[in-house]
Amino acid sequence: MAGKGKSTEGIGPKGERKVAKTMHEWGAGELHSGSKKGPVIRDQRQAVAVALSQARKTSRARGK
């Protein structure tokens, strides 16, 4: 049985770049929840969840 965590299955190269960019924003303290007007995300787990969500949207838009 696999451990708990987010699955990166189905995320292509563009999605991986999106995850890297989002995590970089989090590290710089610039990642917001929702829009740029939302509160800054400080929790790493929430940042990972946002990054993977955005990556999945990128992959879906590509037609994967």
VMD Tcl script that builds the backbone (N, CA, C; Angstrom):
set m [mol new atoms 192]
animate dup $m
set s [atomselect $m all]
$s set {name element resname resid chain x y z} {
  {N N MET 1 A 0.844 -1.182 0.000}
  {CA C MET 1 A 0.000 0.000 0.000}
  {C C MET 1 A 0.883 1.237 0.000}
  {N N ALA 2 A 0.565 2.151 -0.882}
  {CA C ALA 2 A 1.345 3.383 -0.982}
  {C C ALA 2 A 1.044 4.290 0.208}
  {N N GLY 3 A 1.998 5.149 0.522}
  {CA C GLY 3 A 1.812 6.079 1.627}
  {C C GLY 3 A 0.851 7.190 1.261}
  {N N LYS 4 A 0.431 7.920 2.256}
  {CA C LYS 4 A -0.461 9.051 2.014}
  {C C LYS 4 A 0.295 10.136 1.263}
  {N N GLY 5 A -0.424 10.848 0.450}
  {CA C GLY 5 A 0.214 11.945 -0.265}
  {C C GLY 5 A -0.489 12.221 -1.561}
  {N N LYS 6 A -0.047 13.262 -2.211}
  {CA C LYS 6 A -0.634 13.665 -3.479}
  {C C LYS 6 A -0.003 12.851 -4.602}
  {N N SER 7 A -0.811 12.492 -5.572}
  {CA C SER 7 A -0.332 11.716 -6.703}
  {C C SER 7 A 0.076 12.643 -7.831}
  {N N THR 8 A 1.236 12.390 -8.418}
  {CA C THR 8 A 1.684 13.181 -9.559}
  {C C THR 8 A 1.414 12.435 -10.856}
  {N N GLU 9 A 0.684 11.341 -10.785}
  {CA C GLU 9 A 0.369 10.575 -11.986}
  {C C GLU 9 A -0.479 11.414 -12.932}
  {N N GLY 10 A -0.124 11.394 -14.207}
  {CA C GLY 10 A -0.899 12.113 -15.198}
  {C C GLY 10 A -0.491 13.561 -15.388}
  {N N ILE 11 A 0.574 13.982 -14.732}
  {CA C ILE 11 A 1.044 15.357 -14.890}
  {C C ILE 11 A 2.225 15.322 -15.846}
  {N N GLY 12 A 2.089 16.034 -16.944}
  {CA C GLY 12 A 3.129 16.059 -17.968}
  {C C GLY 12 A 4.221 17.063 -17.659}
  {N N PRO 13 A 5.088 17.289 -18.637}
  {CA C PRO 13 A 6.210 18.219 -18.443}
  {C C PRO 13 A 5.766 19.643 -18.118}
  {N N LYS 14 A 4.692 20.111 -18.778}
  {CA C LYS 14 A 4.201 21.468 -18.476}
  {C C LYS 14 A 3.687 21.540 -17.046}
  {N N GLY 15 A 3.029 20.476 -16.599}
  {CA C GLY 15 A 2.528 20.429 -15.233}
  {C C GLY 15 A 3.655 20.428 -14.221}
  {N N GLU 16 A 4.727 19.707 -14.551}
  {CA C GLU 16 A 5.881 19.675 -13.642}
  {C C GLU 16 A 6.511 21.052 -13.515}
  {N N ARG 17 A 6.575 21.773 -14.634}
  {CA C ARG 17 A 7.112 23.147 -14.582}
  {C C ARG 17 A 6.212 24.044 -13.746}
  {N N LYS 18 A 4.903 23.824 -13.856}
  {CA C LYS 18 A 3.946 24.627 -13.087}
  {C C LYS 18 A 4.123 24.361 -11.587}
  {N N VAL 19 A 4.355 23.093 -11.208}
  {CA C VAL 19 A 4.589 22.752 -9.803}
  {C C VAL 19 A 5.849 23.454 -9.311}
  {N N ALA 20 A 6.912 23.395 -10.108}
  {CA C ALA 20 A 8.171 24.024 -9.706}
  {C C ALA 20 A 7.997 25.536 -9.530}
  {N N LYS 21 A 7.279 26.163 -10.456}
  {CA C LYS 21 A 7.061 27.606 -10.374}
  {C C LYS 21 A 6.235 27.964 -9.146}
  {N N THR 22 A 5.184 27.193 -8.891}
  {CA C THR 22 A 4.314 27.464 -7.750}
  {C C THR 22 A 5.062 27.289 -6.433}
  {N N MET 23 A 5.870 26.240 -6.326}
  {CA C MET 23 A 6.630 26.020 -5.093}
  {C C MET 23 A 7.693 27.105 -4.911}
  {N N HIS 24 A 8.225 27.627 -6.011}
  {CA C HIS 24 A 9.174 28.732 -5.915}
  {C C HIS 24 A 8.467 29.970 -5.364}
  {N N GLU 25 A 7.248 30.212 -5.844}
  {CA C GLU 25 A 6.457 31.337 -5.320}
  {C C GLU 25 A 6.213 31.168 -3.827}
  {N N TRP 26 A 5.900 29.936 -3.421}
  {CA C TRP 26 A 5.658 29.684 -1.995}
  {C C TRP 26 A 6.918 29.980 -1.184}
  {N N GLY 27 A 8.069 29.519 -1.669}
  {CA C GLY 27 A 9.325 29.733 -0.958}
  {C C GLY 27 A 9.674 31.210 -0.824}
  {N N ALA 28 A 9.265 31.989 -1.810}
  {CA C ALA 28 A 9.535 33.429 -1.779}
  {C C ALA 28 A 8.469 34.190 -0.998}
  {N N GLY 29 A 7.433 33.473 -0.539}
  {CA C GLY 29 A 6.371 34.113 0.230}
  {C C GLY 29 A 5.383 34.878 -0.630}
  {N N GLU 30 A 5.268 34.473 -1.911}
  {CA C GLU 30 A 4.411 35.198 -2.842}
  {C C GLU 30 A 3.204 34.392 -3.303}
  {N N LEU 31 A 3.007 33.189 -2.767}
  {CA C LEU 31 A 1.896 32.341 -3.199}
  {C C LEU 31 A 0.644 32.691 -2.405}
  {N N HIS 32 A -0.418 33.036 -3.123}
  {CA C HIS 32 A -1.685 33.424 -2.500}
  {C C HIS 32 A -2.729 32.352 -2.758}
  {N N SER 33 A -3.678 32.246 -1.859}
  {CA C SER 33 A -4.792 31.331 -2.071}
  {C C SER 33 A -5.854 32.062 -2.878}
  {N N GLY 34 A -6.371 31.411 -3.867}
  {CA C GLY 34 A -7.377 32.049 -4.721}
  {C C GLY 34 A -6.716 32.985 -5.700}
  {N N SER 35 A -6.822 34.268 -5.451}
  {CA C SER 35 A -6.239 35.268 -6.338}
  {C C SER 35 A -5.101 35.978 -5.607}
  {N N LYS 36 A -4.532 36.949 -6.253}
  {CA C LYS 36 A -3.446 37.722 -5.627}
  {C C LYS 36 A -3.948 38.552 -4.446}
  {N N LYS 37 A -5.268 38.668 -4.328}
  {CA C LYS 37 A -5.842 39.411 -3.211}
  {C C LYS 37 A -6.052 38.528 -1.987}
  {N N GLY 38 A -5.964 37.213 -2.176}
  {CA C GLY 38 A -6.186 36.287 -1.075}
  {C C GLY 38 A -5.007 36.267 -0.124}
  {N N PRO 39 A -5.181 35.608 1.005}
  {CA C PRO 39 A -4.088 35.538 1.982}
  {C C PRO 39 A -2.911 34.715 1.452}
  {N N VAL 40 A -1.722 35.030 1.949}
  {CA C VAL 40 A -0.509 34.314 1.550}
  {C C VAL 40 A -0.522 32.926 2.174}
  {N N ILE 41 A -0.165 31.927 1.372}
  {CA C ILE 41 A -0.097 30.546 1.864}
  {C C ILE 41 A 1.226 30.360 2.591}
  {N N ARG 42 A 1.163 29.906 3.834}
  {CA C ARG 42 A 2.366 29.692 4.631}
  {C C ARG 42 A 2.652 28.214 4.891}
  {N N ASP 43 A 1.634 27.380 4.758}
  {CA C ASP 43 A 1.771 25.957 5.033}
  {C C ASP 43 A 2.262 25.220 3.789}
  {N N GLN 44 A 3.328 24.449 3.923}
  {CA C GLN 44 A 3.904 23.755 2.783}
  {C C GLN 44 A 2.930 22.738 2.185}
  {N N ARG 45 A 2.174 22.051 3.014}
  {CA C ARG 45 A 1.222 21.059 2.504}
  {C C ARG 45 A 0.155 21.731 1.643}
  {N N GLN 46 A -0.317 22.887 2.074}
  {CA C GLN 46 A -1.316 23.600 1.285}
  {C C GLN 46 A -0.696 24.075 -0.035}
  {N N ALA 47 A 0.562 24.496 0.005}
  {CA C ALA 47 A 1.248 24.941 -1.205}
  {C C ALA 47 A 1.376 23.789 -2.201}
  {N N VAL 48 A 1.691 22.596 -1.714}
  {CA C VAL 48 A 1.792 21.424 -2.583}
  {C C VAL 48 A 0.433 21.111 -3.195}
  {N N ALA 49 A -0.618 21.198 -2.401}
  {CA C ALA 49 A -1.961 20.933 -2.907}
  {C C ALA 49 A -2.337 21.934 -4.000}
  {N N VAL 50 A -2.019 23.192 -3.812}
  {CA C VAL 50 A -2.306 24.215 -4.813}
  {C C VAL 50 A -1.483 23.950 -6.073}
  {N N ALA 51 A -0.215 23.620 -5.902}
  {CA C ALA 51 A 0.670 23.370 -7.042}
  {C C ALA 51 A 0.170 22.202 -7.884}
  {N N LEU 52 A -0.211 21.110 -7.238}
  {CA C LEU 52 A -0.696 19.953 -7.981}
  {C C LEU 52 A -2.033 20.233 -8.643}
  {N N SER 53 A -2.872 21.006 -8.000}
  {CA C SER 53 A -4.154 21.378 -8.585}
  {C C SER 53 A -3.936 22.195 -9.857}
  {N N GLN 54 A -3.044 23.157 -9.797}
  {CA C GLN 54 A -2.752 23.975 -10.966}
  {C C GLN 54 A -2.120 23.138 -12.077}
  {N N ALA 55 A -1.266 22.191 -11.695}
  {CA C ALA 55 A -0.628 21.330 -12.687}
  {C C ALA 55 A -1.661 20.451 -13.388}
  {N N ARG 56 A -2.623 19.954 -12.642}
  {CA C ARG 56 A -3.676 19.136 -13.257}
  {C C ARG 56 A -4.505 19.967 -14.223}
  {N N LYS 57 A -4.792 21.213 -13.859}
  {CA C LYS 57 A -5.532 22.100 -14.767}
  {C C LYS 57 A -4.729 22.324 -16.040}
  {N N THR 58 A -3.429 22.493 -15.918}
  {CA C THR 58 A -2.556 22.684 -17.073}
  {C C THR 58 A -2.599 21.443 -17.963}
  {N N SER 59 A -2.548 20.270 -17.351}
  {CA C SER 59 A -2.552 19.030 -18.110}
  {C C SER 59 A -3.893 18.829 -18.803}
  {N N ARG 60 A -5.002 19.152 -18.118}
  {CA C ARG 60 A -6.328 18.995 -18.709}
  {C C ARG 60 A -6.516 19.934 -19.886}
  {N N ALA 61 A -6.015 21.144 -19.766}
  {CA C ALA 61 A -6.160 22.133 -20.828}
  {C C ALA 61 A -5.401 21.687 -22.080}
  {N N ARG 62 A -4.351 20.922 -21.864}
  {CA C ARG 62 A -3.542 20.419 -22.958}
  {C C ARG 62 A -4.226 19.265 -23.681}
  {N N GLY 63 A -5.276 18.731 -23.075}
  {CA C GLY 63 A -6.006 17.642 -23.699}
  {C C GLY 63 A -5.520 16.261 -23.308}
  {N N LYS 64 A -4.865 16.171 -22.190}
  {CA C LYS 64 A -4.331 14.888 -21.737}
  {C C LYS 64 A -5.391 14.024 -21.119}
}
mol reanalyze $m
mol bondsrecalc $m
mol representation Tube
mol addrep $m
